[in-house]
Amino acid sequence: MRIVSRPQNDRRRMGELACLPVFFTLTGKSVLVAGGSEAAAWKAELLAAAGAIVHVYADHNETIEDMRELADAGVVVLHDSSWVDADWSIMALAVGDCAEDEAQDFADRAAAEGVPVNVIDKPAFCQFQFGSIVNRSPVVVGISTNGAAPILGQAVRRRIETLLPKTLAAWAQMARTVRARVTEALAPGAERRAFWERLADYAFRADPGDNSPEGWIEKAKAAPEGRVTLVGAGPGDAEYLTIKAVRALQSADVILFDDLVSDDVLELARREAKRILVGKRGGRESCKQDDINAMMLSLAKQGRSVVRLKSGDPMIFGRAGEEIAALEAENIPVEVVPGISTAFALAAQLGISLTHRDYAQSVRFVTGHARNGKLPDSLDWRALADPATTHVYYMAGRTSRALAGRLAEAGLALSTPLVVASSVSRPEQTVAFGTLADLRDGAMAVDVRQPTIIAIGDAVGRGAALPIEEPQTAYRSA
């Protein structure tokens, strides 16, 4: 036999693992659970969910009511005796909730019987661990920290839960049902692979409903249907993304994103997705809207899944109406996923309610510039000077002084409090509190290079969680 050594510079395909993730098939197999505690009851229920015949050995007087209810329901077989008396020869696994002086004996017995063992919360006596579980059975995801940080494992589970739709279980069942028929109906190689890729794609964006397996096979043979999803990226912080937005990013073939979309948001997109910047920024060279529309149509007609990723919410000053109209005119399916608008993120961060029972009974969102970069001619300044309404002006950095002047001319008190914020929710965020007079007279610094929002009204000042002691003071978020 010739032994060939691995070259020193040969990179391994898999890095070191703290433990090997292995999935036991327990259907119809007997497992032993020692103890009648709450922890033992949870493990017993988990093992039963995996199809095991669970034999629980515990002193009746030390068995909690939950465990007895499992026995009454036929989920487990309860034995009023010690694990020492169990028939270990039939056991596939052994799990024990043991005291410190008992743990060694339990582990030794399992080793002698050749049964894999887990002693709850005592890693030194465990041959395997129970990880955190994401259940979309028959899709099952297990997360392990090798006992180092179970709470961290649970946090990872919660993140994965948000990415996997509940309907994934039905899709997995569908895959199991059609597997034999796909093998018969489709040629091996590209045709069969295309079917499974198509089914996997649908699994993250649709419900299988009552469609027959044959229907899905025919659908997979057909040319892929292109679609466009308008997704709100929020103001910048990726934590503000909705679950639905993340799922859309994870299933996209192509992403057309605005200049204001943060890198953190783009990091959540599918790695294989092509990313195309179609930024539109005031005062800078920008991609024309007609070009963006044409690009979406072209990609969708090629059968691509296109995400149009917009800063904030797509339906607030995002030209979504123009894009939807262009797509619908060509019969391209379009869906909208709302995002957190900058005004809501600012209000949340500062503890400011945009409406207030005493100071503001309504809120209005207003654009701060027109196509020519100046204030829109169509604004009703008398209505915008209403002191009982909080007014939020988007894209208002370059027109801020003119804006304040027009509001003052329309009768809004110069003492009206306001807040000017740029790059909301991003590391470079700046916020300044002041009054209408401060803004009009140029006493407040406004960074016109950054996306700027201005909120004006009594609710801004009187409802703020932060005291407004120095109107011109600006602060930069950490």
N, C-alpha and C positions, 0 to 999 in steps of 0.2 A: 504494500500500500504506500502510495506516494503522498507525503504531507506537504501541502503548499501553504506557506505562511502568508499572512496578509501584509502587503507593503506598508511601511511606516506611514506614508502620506496618504493612504487610502481612507477616504472619509466614510464613516459608517452611515448607513441610511437612517438609523434610529439612535438618538442620544440615550444616555443612561436613564433608566426608569427607577423610581423609588419602589414601585411595586408593579406587578403585571396585572392589567385589567382583564379579568376572566369572567365570563358569564356562565353560571351553572344552569343546566336544564334539570329542573326538579320535578317536573310533572309526574305524578304517581309514585314518587320516591319518598321514603320515610326520613324524617329529620328529627333530631332530639333537641328539645329546649329545656334547660334546667332552670327552675325558678318561676315564681308566680308574681313577680313584680311588674310595675308599669313598663320598665325597659324590656323585660322578657315578653310581655304581652305584645308590644309593638313589633319586636323581631318575629314573634310567632305569627302575627297577622301578615307581615311582609312575606314570610316564607310560604304561608298558605296562599297568598295572592300569586305566587310563582308556581302554584300547582302542587306543592309538597303535601304529604300527609304528616302533619305536625304532631308529635308526641310530646306533651308537656309533663315534666316530672316536677312536682312541687308539693310541699306540705299544705294541706287544705287550709289550715289556719293562717297561712302566710300568703295565700293566693288572693289577689285583688278581684274586685267585682268584674272589671273589664275582662279578665282572663276567664272567669266563670261564664260570662255571657258569650264569649267566643266558643267555649265548649258546648254550651246549650244550643248554639246556632249550628253546631257541627263543623265549625271552622277548624278546631283543634281537638285532639284526643287528650283529655286531662287524666293524669295518673296521680293519685294521692300517695306518692312514695318518692324515694330518693332516686336520683339519676344512677346511682350505683346499681340499682335493681333493673335497669333498662336492658333490653336486648340490643346491644350495640352492633351486633352482626348485620342488622337490617338498615342501619343508619347511613345516609349519604353525607350528612353534615351534623355537627354538634355545636350548639350555641348555649352558653351558660351565663347567667347573672350570678356570679359567685363572690363570696367574701374572699378577702386576701388569703386566708389560710386554706381555703377550699380550692382556689383557682389552680394551684399547681397540681393538685390531685386530679382535677377535672381534665386539665390539659394532658397530663401523663396518661390517663385512661384512654383518651381519644387517640393519642399517639400509638399506644399499644394496640388499639383496635384498628389502626389505619384509617381513622375518620378525620377529615379536615375540621379544625376547631376554631371557634371564636369565643373569647371570654369578654363580655361586654365591658367597655371602658378600661380594659387592661391589655394594652398592645403587646406587652411582653409575652403573653400567653396565647396570642392569636396567630394562626397560619393564614387567615384571610380577614379582610375588613368589609364592613358594609359602608358603601359610599352614599353620597346624596344621589337621589334618583329623579330623573325627569321621565315621566311615564306617558308615552304615546304608543303604548303596546299595540302591535308587535315591535315598534321602535322603542327601545329603552336606552337611555343615556345614564351612565354612571360616572360620578365625579369622586375622586379620592384625593386626599391630602396626606395619605399614609399615616393617618392618626395625628399629624402635626397640628392641624388647625381645622377641626370640623366645622366651626362657624364660617370660616372662609369658604369651605366647600359648599355650604348652604347658600352663601352669597352668589357663588358661581352658578349654582343650580337656578337661582331666581333669574339671573341674567339669561341663561339658556331657555328657561321657560318662556320668556317674552319673545324669543325668536322662533319658537316652534309652535305653529298654530295647532289648536285642538283637533282640527280636521286631519292632521297628519296621520293619526291612527287609522282613519278610514281609508286613506290613500295607501297605507302600508298593507291593509287587508286587500285592497284592490290589486296591488302588485302581486300578492300571494295568489290571488284567484286567477289572474291572467297569465301567470308565468308559463304554464304548460302550453296555453293557446298561442302565446307570442312565439314560443319556440317552434311551433308548428307552422304558424302563418307568416313569419318574417324570416328573411335570410340572415344567417349569422354575419357578424361584422357591422358595417356602417348602418344598415337598415335597422337591425335589432337595437344597436346602441342608441340610435336616434329616438327610438320609441321610449326607451327607459329615461333618456334625458328629458324628453318632452313630458313624460308622466311626473318626473321629479320636479320639473318647473311648475306644473300645474299644482302640485302638492303644496306649494307655498303661496298660492294666490287664489285658490278656488276651492269649492266644496264638490266632492265627486258626485253628490246627489244620487239620483236613481239610474244613472247611465249604466248600460250593460258593459261587460268587458269587451264584447265585440265592437261596441260603439267607440270605446277608447282606442282600440286597435286601428279602426278606420280613421279616427281623428289623428292618430299619430302618423299615419301614412300620408295624410294631406300636408300641403305646404303650411308652414307655421304662420299663425296669425299675429301680425304686429299690433302693438298697442302702445299708448303713451299714458304715463301716470305723472300728474303734476303733484310734486311733493314739497311740503313746507319744511324747510331746514331749520326754522327758528332763527333767533338773532345771532347765534354763533356757538354757544355752549352745547356740545353734543348731548348733554344730559337732558336737554329740553326736547329732544326728538321723541315722537310718539312711537309706540310699538309698531303700528302699521307703517310708519315711515321707514323704520329700520328694515322691516320685511320687504318693502318695495326696493330699497337699496340693495338688499341681499339677492334679489331675483332679477336685477336689471342686466341687460346686455350692454346698453350704452347709457351714460349719464351726461346730460347737458346741464352744466351748473353755472350759477351766477358768480360774479366776481366776489360777492360778499359772503359766499358760503365758506365756512371755516374748514381747515384741514382736518380737524377732529371729527367733523361730520362725515367728510369724505372717507375717512379711515374705516367707517362702519359699512362701506359699500362692498359689494362682491369683488374679490380681487381680480377676477377675470374681466370685469366690466371695463369697457373703453370710456375714458373720461374726456369730455370736450368742454373747454371754457367758452362760454358765450356771454361774458360779462357785460354789464351795462352800468356805467358809472358816470354821474354828472361831471361835465368838464373834462372827460377823458374820451379817447377813441373807443368806440363801443361797437359791438355786433348789432347789426340792424335787426329789428323785430321781424321783418319779412324774411330775412335770412334764417333766423331761428325757426320760424314756422316751416320754411321749406326743408330745413334739415330734419325736423321732427317727422314730417310727412315722408321724406325719402327713406329714413331709417325704418319707420313703421311699415312701409310698403315692402321692405326687404324681409319682413317677418321678425324684426327685432323688438325686444321689450325695452322701451325707452322711458327713462325717468328724467323729467324736466325738474331739476332741483332748484328751488327758489328760496332766497333768504326770507325769514319771517313766515308769513302765511301767504300762500299763492293768490288768495282772493282779495288781499288788501294791497293795493297799489303794485300788483305784480304782473299786470297785463294778461292775467289768466283768461279773461273774457275773449281777447283777440286770439289767443292760442287755441282755446276750446272751439271757437267758431271755425277756425281754419281746419282743425282736425275733423270736426263733425261734417264739414262740407265735403270731405273726402271719405266719409264713412269709416274713419279710424276710431276704434274704441278708446275712450279717454276716461280716466278716473282722477279724482282729486283727493289728496290726503292732506288735511289741514295741518298747519304748524302753529307754534307759539309766536304770536306777533310781538314785535319789539316793545310795544306799549305795555303788554301784559308782563313781559320779563322785567322791564324797568320798575313797574309798580310793585311786583313781588319782591324784588331785591331791596327796594327802599322802604317797604312797608307802607306804601301809599295806596289808598283805595281811590280808584278813578271816579267812583261815585260815592256819595256820602249823604246820609239822610238829611243832614242839616245844611250842607254846603253845595252839593252838586247832585241833581236828580237825573242827569243824563250825561253821556259822553259822546264825543264826536271825533272821528278820525279825518284828518284833512291833509291833502298833499301840499307840500311847501314850495313846489316849483312846477312850472309848466314846461312844455317842449322847448321853449326858448331859454330856459334856466331862470326865468323870473317868476314872480308870484302870478298865479293864474288870474286872468281877468274876470272869470265867472264867479269868484267867491263872493258870498253875501256877507259883507263885513259887519253889518248890523246884527245879523244872527250869530256871527262868530264872537261878538262882544257880549253875548249873554253871560252874566256872572253866575247863573245857576247851572252852567254846563262846563264840564272839563273838556278842553279841546287839546287834542294831541296832533302835532304837526310832524309829518314824516318828510325826510329829505329836505330839511329846512335850514341847513347850515349856512348856505350862501345867501339866503334871503331873510335871515333871522332879524336883522335890524329893520329892514323894510316891513317885515311882518309885524313887528312890535309897533312900529309907527302907524300902520294902518289900523291896528286894533285900538290904539289910543285915540286916533281920530274918530273912530266909530263909537267911542264912549266908554271903552273898558278902562277901569281905574288903573292909574299908573302903579298903584300899590299892590296890584294883583300878583300873587306869588306864582312862580314858575320854576321849572327845572329843565336844564339843558344837558343832554347826555349824548355821548358818542361811543361807538363800538360797544354797545350794551352787551353784557354777559361775557365779554372777552377779556383776556388778561390786560389789554391796554385800555380798558374802559375808563372814561372820565365822566364825572357828574358835577354840575354846579347849580346851586340854588340861588335864586335872586327874585327880582320883581320885573314887571313889565318895563318900568322906567330904566332899570339897569340894562336890560337887553336893548332897548331903543337907543340909549345913549352910548352904547359900546363899552359899558363897564364890565361886561362879562366876556371872557375869552371863549370863542367858538372855533373849534378846529374844523375848518371846511374841508380838510383832506380826508376826514373820516365820516362814515355814515352817522348823521345826527338826527336826534328826535327831540322835540320840545313839547312839554306838557304844561298847560296854563290853566289856572283856576284855583279857587279858594280851597278845594279839596287837596290840592297838591301841597299847600303850606300847612293847613290846619289838621290834615289827616296824616302828615308825615310822621314816621317813627323816629326820624332824626331831627333834632331841634335845629331851627334855622336861625342861628345867632349872627352869622356873618354872610350876608347874601351873596357876596362875590367869591366866597371861598369855594374852591374846587377840590375834589379829592380823586385820586386814582385808585381803583380797586386793586386788591392784592392779587 
